[in-house]
Amino acid sequence: MTKDRQHGNRGGIPPGLKPVRTRIIIETELARMADGIGSTTSVPVILGSVRD
């Protein structure tokens, strides 16, 4: 039996924890990954957003 099953956690957010500023966290991590890819491959990386 896995630890998650023992505690009844099925991959969701544990009780008592809430996502805070999820968009900021995702954007920060994507920028970090893009910087790593750009520096490793010497290919310029352009970040932006798409608007409808």
N, C-alpha and C positions, 0 to 999 in steps of 0.2 A: 504494500500500500504506500502510495507516495505521500509526501508531507502535505501537499495541497489537499488531497482527499481526507487526510486525517483531520484537518482543520475546516473542512467544508468549503474551501476557497476553490472556485471553478474558473480562475483566470480573470476575475473581475477585480475591481478596486476593493482592497480590504476595508472592512467597516471602520469608520472614523477618518478615512483619508478621502480627500476630494481633489480632483485635478484643479490646479490653480494656474491661470494664464497659459492654457494649453497651446494656444496659437503662438505665443512668444517662444515657448520651449521648442516647438516644432521648427519654427523659422530659424531659431538660433542653431539648432542641430543641423538643419539643412545647409546653412551658411558654413558651419564648421566642416561638414563633409565636402562641400564644394571647394573650400579653400585647400583642403587636403588633396583632393583630386587635381586641382589646378597646379599646386606646387609639385606634385609627383609627376605629372605628365607634361608640364610646361605649356598647357593649353589654357587660354584665357576662359574663365568661367563668368558668365553674365547671369545675375540673379534679377528677377523682376516679378511682376504680377500680371495676370490677365484680367481684364475688366470686360464685362458684358456690354 
